[in-house]
Amino acid sequence: MKSIIITGASSGIGRVTAEHFLGQGWRVGLIARRADTLAEVTHENAVSMPCDVTSEGAVDVAFAEFGHLDVLFNNAGMFGPQTTIDEVALDDWTQVVEVNLTGMFLCARAAFRQMRAQTPQGGRIINNGSISAFTPREGSVCYTTTKHGVSGLTKTLSLDGRAFDIACGQIDIGNARTDLVINLEKTRAAQGLNPLPSMAVEDVARSVFHMATLPPEANVQSMMVMATKMPHIGRG
């Protein structure tokens, strides 16, 4: 049975993706802070692992106890304050960096360690970036900066993993209908702005599954999945 750990698995993209993999017969480790929410996923192949991704010790224990790992979907993240930089408190900045970068680093490190040591050696890490890794929204300095950092993590792991048959790719998502996008919609509505084009979260889950099920010799280095009617996104 193939195995995957999904962070941020209690809601949104993580939750829907976990349910998709469970439906395809995978063993799925679910990581999020709230044990009660994770417990709502009652499938026999679901392994609930309550864990704060910013805690080095908790992350290392969770991955070690899970055992053999074919794929990590490094998904946990947060948006942070929606305002200009002069109105961003240092504590808010630090919190977003801790979750979006340090958390991603810790989970990728734990997965890389496990995949390098296991037999057969190897596996796949899929980082959840964002369209903000290329083109920011207004008032998103914390989120956008960290997502640019995720792209650097992905590219480096792609190189460093080659000797150990560890592939790494990134999925950049534009406006899946999660709580994050719904909250952005509320903010836009309050400002009298037009609604954002969006897409079903299930479309993201299917895209992650495609990346995860490629043979070891193939890798999606970067996939952008976005609502069809979103404005053009530059990748320069």
Contacts in CASP RR format, 6 or more apart in sequence:
PFRMAT RR
TARGET T0000
AUTHOR 0000-0000-0000
METHOD contacts of the structure
MODEL  1
MKSIIITGASSGIGRVTAEHFLGQGWRVGLIARRADTLAEVTHENAVSMP
CDVTSEGAVDVAFAEFGHLDVLFNNAGMFGPQTTIDEVALDDWTQVVEVN
LTGMFLCARAAFRQMRAQTPQGGRIINNGSISAFTPREGSVCYTTTKHGV
SGLTKTLSLDGRAFDIACGQIDIGNARTDLVINLEKTRAAQGLNPLPSMA
VEDVARSVFHMATLPPEANVQSMMVMATKMPHIGRG
1 25 0 8 1.000
1 26 0 8 1.000
1 27 0 8 1.000
1 45 0 8 1.000
2 25 0 8 1.000
2 26 0 8 1.000
2 27 0 8 1.000
2 70 0 8 1.000
2 71 0 8 1.000
3 26 0 8 1.000
3 27 0 8 1.000
3 28 0 8 1.000
3 29 0 8 1.000
3 66 0 8 1.000
3 67 0 8 1.000
3 68 0 8 1.000
3 69 0 8 1.000
3 70 0 8 1.000
3 71 0 8 1.000
4 21 0 8 1.000
4 26 0 8 1.000
4 27 0 8 1.000
4 28 0 8 1.000
4 29 0 8 1.000
4 69 0 8 1.000
4 70 0 8 1.000
4 71 0 8 1.000
4 72 0 8 1.000
4 73 0 8 1.000
4 212 0 8 1.000
5 28 0 8 1.000
5 29 0 8 1.000
5 30 0 8 1.000
5 31 0 8 1.000
5 49 0 8 1.000
5 62 0 8 1.000
5 63 0 8 1.000
5 66 0 8 1.000
5 69 0 8 1.000
5 71 0 8 1.000
5 72 0 8 1.000
5 73 0 8 1.000
5 107 0 8 1.000
5 111 0 8 1.000
6 14 0 8 1.000
6 17 0 8 1.000
6 18 0 8 1.000
6 21 0 8 1.000
6 28 0 8 1.000
6 29 0 8 1.000
6 30 0 8 1.000
6 31 0 8 1.000
6 72 0 8 1.000
6 73 0 8 1.000
6 75 0 8 1.000
7 14 0 8 1.000
7 31 0 8 1.000
7 32 0 8 1.000
7 53 0 8 1.000
7 72 0 8 1.000
7 73 0 8 1.000
7 74 0 8 1.000
7 75 0 8 1.000
7 76 0 8 1.000
7 103 0 8 1.000
7 107 0 8 1.000
8 14 0 8 1.000
8 15 0 8 1.000
8 31 0 8 1.000
8 32 0 8 1.000
8 53 0 8 1.000
8 75 0 8 1.000
8 76 0 8 1.000
8 77 0 8 1.000
9 15 0 8 1.000
9 17 0 8 1.000
9 18 0 8 1.000
9 28 0 8 1.000
9 29 0 8 1.000
9 30 0 8 1.000
9 31 0 8 1.000
9 32 0 8 1.000
9 38 0 8 1.000
9 41 0 8 1.000
9 75 0 8 1.000
10 30 0 8 1.000
10 32 0 8 1.000
10 33 0 8 1.000
10 34 0 8 1.000
10 37 0 8 1.000
10 38 0 8 1.000
11 32 0 8 1.000
11 37 0 8 1.000
11 178 0 8 1.000
11 179 0 8 1.000
12 176 0 8 1.000
12 178 0 8 1.000
12 179 0 8 1.000
12 201 0 8 1.000
13 75 0 8 1.000
13 128 0 8 1.000
13 173 0 8 1.000
13 176 0 8 1.000
13 178 0 8 1.000
13 201 0 8 1.000
13 204 0 8 1.000
13 205 0 8 1.000
14 73 0 8 1.000
14 75 0 8 1.000
15 41 0 8 1.000
16 201 0 8 1.000
16 202 0 8 1.000
16 204 0 8 1.000
16 205 0 8 1.000
17 73 0 8 1.000
17 75 0 8 1.000
17 204 0 8 1.000
17 205 0 8 1.000
17 208 0 8 1.000
17 209 0 8 1.000
18 28 0 8 1.000
18 29 0 8 1.000
18 30 0 8 1.000
18 41 0 8 1.000
18 46 0 8 1.000
19 41 0 8 1.000
19 43 0 8 1.000
19 205 0 8 1.000
20 202 0 8 1.000
20 205 0 8 1.000
20 206 0 8 1.000
20 208 0 8 1.000
20 209 0 8 1.000
21 28 0 8 1.000
21 205 0 8 1.000
21 209 0 8 1.000
21 212 0 8 1.000
22 28 0 8 1.000
22 41 0 8 1.000
22 43 0 8 1.000
22 45 0 8 1.000
22 46 0 8 1.000
23 43 0 8 1.000
24 209 0 8 1.000
25 45 0 8 1.000
26 45 0 8 1.000
27 45 0 8 1.000
27 47 0 8 1.000
28 43 0 8 1.000
28 45 0 8 1.000
28 46 0 8 1.000
28 47 0 8 1.000
29 46 0 8 1.000
29 47 0 8 1.000
29 48 0 8 1.000
29 49 0 8 1.000
29 66 0 8 1.000
30 38 0 8 1.000
30 41 0 8 1.000
30 46 0 8 1.000
30 47 0 8 1.000
30 48 0 8 1.000
30 49 0 8 1.000
31 49 0 8 1.000
31 50 0 8 1.000
31 51 0 8 1.000
31 53 0 8 1.000
31 62 0 8 1.000
31 76 0 8 1.000
31 107 0 8 1.000
32 38 0 8 1.000
32 50 0 8 1.000
32 51 0 8 1.000
32 76 0 8 1.000
33 50 0 8 1.000
33 51 0 8 1.000
33 52 0 8 1.000
34 50 0 8 1.000
35 48 0 8 1.000
35 50 0 8 1.000
38 48 0 8 1.000
38 49 0 8 1.000
38 50 0 8 1.000
39 48 0 8 1.000
41 48 0 8 1.000
47 66 0 8 1.000
49 62 0 8 1.000
49 65 0 8 1.000
49 66 0 8 1.000
51 58 0 8 1.000
51 59 0 8 1.000
51 61 0 8 1.000
51 62 0 8 1.000
52 58 0 8 1.000
53 59 0 8 1.000
53 76 0 8 1.000
53 99 0 8 1.000
53 103 0 8 1.000
53 104 0 8 1.000
53 106 0 8 1.000
53 107 0 8 1.000
54 98 0 8 1.000
54 99 0 8 1.000
54 102 0 8 1.000
54 103 0 8 1.000
54 106 0 8 1.000
55 106 0 8 1.000
56 106 0 8 1.000
59 103 0 8 1.000
59 106 0 8 1.000
59 107 0 8 1.000
59 110 0 8 1.000
60 106 0 8 1.000
60 110 0 8 1.000
62 110 0 8 1.000
63 69 0 8 1.000
63 107 0 8 1.000
63 110 0 8 1.000
63 111 0 8 1.000
63 113 0 8 1.000
63 114 0 8 1.000
64 110 0 8 1.000
64 114 0 8 1.000
66 114 0 8 1.000
67 114 0 8 1.000
67 118 0 8 1.000
68 114 0 8 1.000
68 118 0 8 1.000
69 111 0 8 1.000
69 114 0 8 1.000
69 115 0 8 1.000
69 118 0 8 1.000
69 123 0 8 1.000
70 123 0 8 1.000
70 124 0 8 1.000
70 212 0 8 1.000
71 123 0 8 1.000
71 124 0 8 1.000
71 125 0 8 1.000
71 126 0 8 1.000
71 212 0 8 1.000
72 107 0 8 1.000
72 108 0 8 1.000
72 111 0 8 1.000
72 124 0 8 1.000
72 125 0 8 1.000
72 126 0 8 1.000
73 126 0 8 1.000
73 128 0 8 1.000
73 208 0 8 1.000
73 212 0 8 1.000
74 104 0 8 1.000
74 107 0 8 1.000
74 108 0 8 1.000
74 111 0 8 1.000
74 125 0 8 1.000
74 126 0 8 1.000
74 127 0 8 1.000
74 128 0 8 1.000
75 128 0 8 1.000
76 99 0 8 1.000
76 103 0 8 1.000
76 104 0 8 1.000
76 107 0 8 1.000
77 99 0 8 1.000
77 100 0 8 1.000
77 128 0 8 1.000
78 95 0 8 1.000
78 96 0 8 1.000
78 99 0 8 1.000
78 100 0 8 1.000
78 143 0 8 1.000
79 96 0 8 1.000
79 140 0 8 1.000
79 142 0 8 1.000
79 143 0 8 1.000
79 180 0 8 1.000
79 183 0 8 1.000
79 184 0 8 1.000
80 92 0 8 1.000
80 95 0 8 1.000
80 96 0 8 1.000
80 142 0 8 1.000
80 143 0 8 1.000
81 87 0 8 1.000
81 88 0 8 1.000
81 89 0 8 1.000
81 92 0 8 1.000
81 142 0 8 1.000
82 139 0 8 1.000
82 140 0 8 1.000
82 184 0 8 1.000
82 187 0 8 1.000
83 139 0 8 1.000
84 139 0 8 1.000
84 141 0 8 1.000
85 141 0 8 1.000
88 141 0 8 1.000
88 142 0 8 1.000
92 142 0 8 1.000
93 142 0 8 1.000
96 142 0 8 1.000
96 143 0 8 1.000
96 146 0 8 1.000
97 142 0 8 1.000
97 146 0 8 1.000
100 143 0 8 1.000
100 146 0 8 1.000
100 147 0 8 1.000
100 150 0 8 1.000
101 146 0 8 1.000
101 149 0 8 1.000
101 150 0 8 1.000
101 153 0 8 1.000
104 127 0 8 1.000
104 150 0 8 1.000
104 153 0 8 1.000
105 153 0 8 1.000
108 125 0 8 1.000
108 127 0 8 1.000
108 153 0 8 1.000
108 157 0 8 1.000
108 168 0 8 1.000
111 125 0 8 1.000
112 125 0 8 1.000
112 157 0 8 1.000
112 160 0 8 1.000
112 161 0 8 1.000
112 164 0 8 1.000
112 166 0 8 1.000
115 121 0 8 1.000
115 122 0 8 1.000
115 123 0 8 1.000
115 125 0 8 1.000
115 164 0 8 1.000
115 165 0 8 1.000
115 166 0 8 1.000
116 122 0 8 1.000
116 164 0 8 1.000
116 166 0 8 1.000
120 165 0 8 1.000
121 164 0 8 1.000
121 165 0 8 1.000
122 164 0 8 1.000
122 165 0 8 1.000
122 166 0 8 1.000
122 216 0 8 1.000
123 165 0 8 1.000
123 166 0 8 1.000
123 167 0 8 1.000
123 216 0 8 1.000
124 166 0 8 1.000
124 167 0 8 1.000
124 168 0 8 1.000
124 169 0 8 1.000
124 211 0 8 1.000
124 212 0 8 1.000
124 214 0 8 1.000
124 219 0 8 1.000
125 157 0 8 1.000
125 166 0 8 1.000
125 167 0 8 1.000
125 168 0 8 1.000
125 169 0 8 1.000
126 168 0 8 1.000
126 169 0 8 1.000
126 170 0 8 1.000
126 171 0 8 1.000
126 208 0 8 1.000
126 211 0 8 1.000
126 212 0 8 1.000
127 150 0 8 1.000
127 153 0 8 1.000
127 154 0 8 1.000
127 157 0 8 1.000
127 168 0 8 1.000
127 169 0 8 1.000
127 170 0 8 1.000
127 171 0 8 1.000
128 150 0 8 1.000
128 170 0 8 1.000
128 171 0 8 1.000
128 173 0 8 1.000
129 147 0 8 1.000
129 150 0 8 1.000
129 151 0 8 1.000
129 154 0 8 1.000
129 170 0 8 1.000
129 171 0 8 1.000
129 172 0 8 1.000
129 173 0 8 1.000
130 143 0 8 1.000
130 147 0 8 1.000
130 150 0 8 1.000
130 172 0 8 1.000
130 173 0 8 1.000
130 174 0 8 1.000
131 172 0 8 1.000
131 173 0 8 1.000
131 174 0 8 1.000
131 224 0 8 1.000
131 226 0 8 1.000
131 230 0 8 1.000
131 233 0 8 1.000
132 140 0 8 1.000
132 143 0 8 1.000
132 144 0 8 1.000
132 147 0 8 1.000
133 144 0 8 1.000
133 147 0 8 1.000
133 148 0 8 1.000
133 149 0 8 1.000
133 150 0 8 1.000
133 151 0 8 1.000
133 170 0 8 1.000
133 172 0 8 1.000
134 172 0 8 1.000
134 233 0 8 1.000
134 234 0 8 1.000
134 235 0 8 1.000
134 236 0 8 1.000
135 233 0 8 1.000
135 234 0 8 1.000
136 143 0 8 1.000
136 144 0 8 1.000
137 143 0 8 1.000
137 144 0 8 1.000
137 184 0 8 1.000
150 170 0 8 1.000
151 170 0 8 1.000
154 168 0 8 1.000
154 169 0 8 1.000
154 170 0 8 1.000
154 221 0 8 1.000
154 222 0 8 1.000
157 166 0 8 1.000
157 168 0 8 1.000
157 169 0 8 1.000
158 167 0 8 1.000
158 168 0 8 1.000
158 169 0 8 1.000
158 219 0 8 1.000
158 221 0 8 1.000
160 166 0 8 1.000
161 167 0 8 1.000
161 168 0 8 1.000
165 216 0 8 1.000
167 216 0 8 1.000
167 219 0 8 1.000
168 219 0 8 1.000
169 211 0 8 1.000
169 219 0 8 1.000
169 220 0 8 1.000
169 221 0 8 1.000
169 222 0 8 1.000
169 223 0 8 1.000
170 221 0 8 1.000
170 222 0 8 1.000
170 223 0 8 1.000
171 204 0 8 1.000
171 207 0 8 1.000
171 208 0 8 1.000
171 211 0 8 1.000
171 220 0 8 1.000
171 223 0 8 1.000
171 224 0 8 1.000
171 225 0 8 1.000
172 222 0 8 1.000
172 223 0 8 1.000
172 224 0 8 1.000
172 225 0 8 1.000
172 226 0 8 1.000
173 204 0 8 1.000
173 224 0 8 1.000
173 225 0 8 1.000
173 226 0 8 1.000
174 199 0 8 1.000
174 224 0 8 1.000
174 225 0 8 1.000
174 226 0 8 1.000
174 227 0 8 1.000
174 230 0 8 1.000
175 181 0 8 1.000
175 196 0 8 1.000
175 197 0 8 1.000
175 198 0 8 1.000
175 199 0 8 1.000
175 226 0 8 1.000
175 227 0 8 1.000
175 230 0 8 1.000
176 198 0 8 1.000
176 199 0 8 1.000
176 200 0 8 1.000
176 201 0 8 1.000
176 203 0 8 1.000
176 204 0 8 1.000
176 225 0 8 1.000
177 198 0 8 1.000
177 199 0 8 1.000
177 200 0 8 1.000
177 201 0 8 1.000
178 201 0 8 1.000
181 196 0 8 1.000
181 198 0 8 1.000
184 196 0 8 1.000
185 195 0 8 1.000
185 196 0 8 1.000
188 194 0 8 1.000
188 195 0 8 1.000
188 196 0 8 1.000
189 195 0 8 1.000
196 227 0 8 1.000
196 230 0 8 1.000
197 227 0 8 1.000
197 228 0 8 1.000
197 229 0 8 1.000
197 230 0 8 1.000
198 227 0 8 1.000
199 225 0 8 1.000
199 226 0 8 1.000
199 227 0 8 1.000
199 228 0 8 1.000
203 225 0 8 1.000
204 225 0 8 1.000
207 223 0 8 1.000
207 225 0 8 1.000
210 220 0 8 1.000
211 220 0 8 1.000
211 223 0 8 1.000
214 220 0 8 1.000
224 233 0 8 1.000
224 235 0 8 1.000
226 233 0 8 1.000
END
